[in-house]
Amino acid sequence: MAVHEFAAPERFVAGTIGLPGERAFYLQAKQQARVVSVLLEKTQVLALADRVDELLDGLIGQGRTDIPATAPGALFDDDPLDTPIEEEFRVAALAIGWDDDSSQVLLEALSADPDESADPEVRAPDSLRVRLAPGYARAFVDRARRLVSAGRPPCPFCSLPLDPAGHVCPRANGYRR
């Protein structure tokens, strides 16, 4: 079991490698020279962004005044992922939470399979654990949503992604558009 913890990362972003339609999605945390990248699905990136946003909005709704409604401009990060990108594991589950004591968002990404070489009684999946200040969490949400929306445009008829050459649309009885 490998646990990658980042209490105050310099950078925590979602990013991709590849062209739209063939992209691989990653979460990447960086603290000094240490960089950890984990592979996940596009839908997981969007779900994580949505849930973090809902969590922060819910805290604002409870009267918290220390939570920004939008990401501070100084935290904008549009840089590519840090290289080399070495996948630690593929994400199977994501969890988020709020630590009232430190006023931070807690994010955890878990691998699918526990380490098979570990003692059978203490096997646990690999994990990436990150703590983010609310402003950094908002910046993560903004970047993740832009990243997901930068993919292939949807078909106006069936909403499936369009390839540059079109696609076989089920709503058009299979005719290529």
PyMOL commands that set and color helices and strands:
alter all, ss='L'
color gray80, all
select helices_A, chain A and resi 42-61+73-75+134-149+170-172
alter helices_A, ss='H'
color red, helices_A
select strands_A, chain A and resi 3-6+11-17+24-31+34-40+87-99+104-114+125-132
alter strands_A, ss='S'
color yellow, strands_A
deselect
rebuild
show_as cartoon
